[in-house]
Amino acid sequence: MFDRLVKLVIASMILAAGFADTVHAGEVRVTVLDNEGQPVPGVAVYIEGATPSSAPAGTSAIMDQVDQRFVPHLLVVQTGTLVEFPNSDIVAHHVYSFSHPNHFKLSIYKGHAHAPVSFDQNGLVVLGCNIHDHMLAYILVVDTPVFSTTNDDGVAMLDAEHGESATVSIWNPRIRDDANNLSVSVEAGDHENTVAFNLVKPLRAPHHGHSEALSWSDY
């Protein structure tokens, strides 16, 4: 009787573990590992179909400024999103980007002095501060509502039910791999889709505001 009970418990545990790792229909589980097989957190992951799409009117996001740094370091938004740039710091900042076609500047300010910036074109927006040269951040503007960033385990879950097939892509300023290693085609309607990105080249050092850090221009 005891042996039978143990077997039932073990079987239940195995079944539960299987359910915990299941990817539901229409979902894609994306894993990003570095060249040593370690998870890479904070990587932008997004799925693009054949038809680009813009965010509904009024969609917004926030890029804050705290302790002389942008928060978050990498923000992913859909085209057409309004991004607010509050300054929650104790010092003033002058935010700008030379990235075309999404270039802009917000003259020196504190608090909520400027209206949100609309990012109507897809692409990468590199942010800086005219007062504090070490401040650096990125906004990745994508033509899709399906995006996320990897967690501490290097994993992101994406809902891909909106399309028949799609391309999963990743991006992070630390990644050195060639572009052809950063996109994978998947069938969005398949069950239990999983995509693994195994990076080949070592990552760049993470950016931070200390004097020994890589400079703004290194990125």
Residue pairs with C-beta under 8 A, 6 or more apart in sequence:
22 192
23 29
23 157
23 191
23 192
23 193
23 194
25 161
25 189
25 191
26 159
26 160
26 161
26 188
26 189
27 157
27 158
27 159
27 160
27 193
28 47
28 157
28 158
28 160
28 168
28 186
28 188
28 193
28 194
28 195
29 155
29 156
29 157
29 193
29 194
29 195
30 45
30 150
30 155
30 156
30 157
30 158
30 168
30 170
30 194
30 195
30 196
30 197
31 39
31 150
31 154
31 155
31 194
31 195
31 196
31 197
32 39
32 40
32 43
32 45
32 150
32 154
32 155
32 156
32 170
32 197
32 199
33 39
33 40
33 154
33 196
33 197
33 198
33 199
34 40
34 199
34 202
34 203
35 198
35 199
35 200
35 201
35 202
35 203
37 198
38 154
39 150
39 152
39 153
39 154
39 155
40 150
40 154
40 172
40 174
40 175
40 199
40 203
41 149
41 150
41 151
41 152
41 153
41 154
42 73
42 74
42 149
42 150
42 172
43 149
43 150
43 154
43 156
43 170
43 171
43 172
43 175
44 74
44 76
44 140
44 142
44 147
44 149
44 170
44 171
44 172
45 147
45 148
45 149
45 150
45 156
45 158
45 168
45 169
45 170
46 76
46 140
46 142
46 144
46 146
46 147
46 148
46 158
46 168
46 169
47 144
47 146
47 147
47 158
47 160
47 163
47 166
47 167
47 168
47 169
47 186
47 188
48 142
48 143
48 144
48 166
48 167
48 169
49 144
49 162
49 163
49 164
49 165
49 166
49 167
49 188
50 163
50 165
52 79
52 122
52 143
52 144
53 78
53 79
53 143
53 144
53 145
54 78
54 79
54 80
54 120
54 143
55 77
55 78
55 79
55 80
55 81
55 145
56 80
57 80
58 82
59 77
59 78
59 80
59 81
59 82
60 81
60 82
60 83
60 84
60 116
61 75
61 77
61 81
61 82
61 83
61 84
62 83
62 84
62 85
62 86
63 70
63 71
63 72
63 75
63 83
63 84
63 85
63 127
63 137
63 139
64 70
64 71
64 85
64 86
64 87
64 88
65 71
65 85
65 86
65 87
65 88
65 89
65 93
65 95
65 129
65 135
66 88
66 89
67 89
68 89
68 91
68 132
68 134
68 135
68 209
69 135
69 137
69 208
69 209
70 127
70 135
70 136
70 137
72 137
73 136
73 137
73 138
73 207
74 137
74 138
74 139
74 140
74 149
74 172
74 173
75 83
75 137
75 138
75 139
75 140
76 139
76 140
76 142
76 147
76 148
76 149
77 83
77 119
77 139
77 140
77 141
77 142
78 141
78 142
78 143
78 144
78 145
78 147
79 119
79 120
79 121
79 122
79 141
79 142
79 143
80 118
80 119
80 120
81 118
81 119
81 141
82 116
82 117
82 118
83 116
83 117
83 118
83 119
83 139
84 112
84 116
85 95
85 106
85 114
85 116
85 117
86 111
86 112
87 93
87 109
87 110
87 111
87 112
87 113
89 110
91 110
91 131
92 108
92 109
92 110
92 131
93 108
93 109
93 110
93 129
93 131
93 132
93 135
94 105
94 106
94 107
94 108
94 109
94 129
94 130
94 131
95 105
95 106
95 127
95 128
95 129
96 103
96 104
96 105
96 106
96 127
96 128
96 129
96 130
97 103
97 104
97 105
97 125
97 126
97 127
97 128
98 126
99 123
99 124
99 125
99 126
101 121
101 123
102 119
102 120
102 121
102 123
102 125
102 139
102 141
104 117
105 130
106 113
106 114
106 117
107 114
108 130
108 131
119 125
119 139
119 141
121 141
122 141
122 142
122 143
123 141
124 138
124 139
124 140
124 141
124 171
125 138
125 139
125 140
125 141
126 136
126 137
126 138
126 219
127 135
127 136
127 137
127 138
127 139
128 135
128 136
128 216
129 135
132 209
133 215
133 216
134 209
134 213
134 215
134 216
135 209
135 216
136 207
136 216
136 219
138 173
140 171
145 162
146 158
146 159
146 160
146 162
146 166
147 158
148 156
148 157
148 158
149 156
150 156
158 168
160 166
160 186
160 188
160 193
161 188
161 189
162 188
163 188
164 187
164 188
164 189
165 185
165 186
165 187
165 188
166 185
166 186
166 188
167 183
167 184
167 185
167 186
168 183
168 184
168 185
168 186
168 195
169 182
169 183
169 184
170 182
170 183
170 197
171 182
173 204
173 207
173 219
174 203
174 204
174 205
174 206
175 182
175 199
175 201
175 203
175 204
176 201
176 202
176 203
176 204
177 199
177 200
177 201
181 197
181 199
181 200
182 197
184 195
184 197
186 193
186 195
187 193
204 214
204 218
204 219
205 213
205 214
207 213
207 214
207 219
